[in-house]
Amino acid sequence: MAEHLQPAALPPVKISPKEGFFLGEFDAMASPCELLIETQETHIARSITALAAREATRIEHKFSRYRPDSVVSHINCANGATVEIDEETYRLLNFADTCFSLSNGLFDVTAGVLRKAWRFDGSDNVPEESTVTPLLANIGWQRTQLTENHFTLPPGMEIDLGGIGKEYAVDKVAGSIKARHPGISTVVNFGGDIQVTERRRLDKPWLIGIENPVLASDASTIVKIYQGGLATSGDARRFLLKNGKRYSHILNPFTGYPVENPPRSVTVAADNCTQAGLIATLSMLQGAQAKSFLTSQRVTHWIYD
């Protein structure tokens, strides 16, 4: 099915020389995308940035629920019919299954249907229970059927891969860069989800700022990263505020309402961005128990309450 997708138009790319590296920039997946490329060669920086833009755009085109011609839209519009899938789609859906299992059902890619009730725009528009409750009938990953070649979604249900898609894209882009341009350390940063392709020359770290969710202009924590991934989950930009109560955009698929008392943000370091993103999101889903969950996972992390 994916082979029949028409190529998507590539976003404009920009490269700028910095001290000791190039900065590559473009927009994709509703995020600013940046690359820190350890090279002095303009043509290499341009090639790596173009490669990243092509791969990010391909993944967005293929898996975005916002595109009517995407694989996800094809599945969501199948009205219960079994859909043939390719290997890449199977691997991503299989990862969604892993997320569901590890979280005991809290990380559920069918819960995106709750967006019909919730709009996390910083307002006080908390939906009525009569709007939220009927949507719960269309949530439940356990009701889907997945094989290596086929996927079946019950009528009325939808999948939304936004919770895993950007981290997946970061790791795919990083892998492509490492394969095509070995020996050139590159930081792939899609809206704060990060992967470093390989260690820098002279074993110098890259310095990455973690945004303070209370004061966005204050990247108060500077992380030294040699290789691996970073991912952040939080409600700095997506929340509701009513009668002094803050409602996070992290929703509990069992209740249809935001999890209670989650941290403002969690950043996790792991071997790759996908793994870091999974742990960060799982911790937010624990609500007030996020700190103890992160401690139990024995991962390097930073947390803002």
Buried (B, 14 or more C-beta within 10 A) or exposed (E): EBEEBEEBEBBEBEBEEEEEBBBBBBBBBEBEBBBBBBBEEEEBBBBBBBBBBBBBBBBBBBBBBEBEEBBBBBBBEBEEEBBEBBEBBBEBBEBBBEBBEEBEBBBBBBBBBBBBBBBBEEEEEBBEEEEBBEBBEBBBBEEBEBEEEEBBBEEEBBBBBBBBBBBBBBBBBBBBBBEEBEEBBBBBBBBBBBBBBBBBEEEEEBEBEBBBBEEEEEEEEEBEBEBBBBBBBBBBEBBBEEEEEEBBBBBBBBEBBBBEEBBBBBBBBBEBBBBBBBBBBBBBBBBEBBBEBBEEBEBBBBBBE
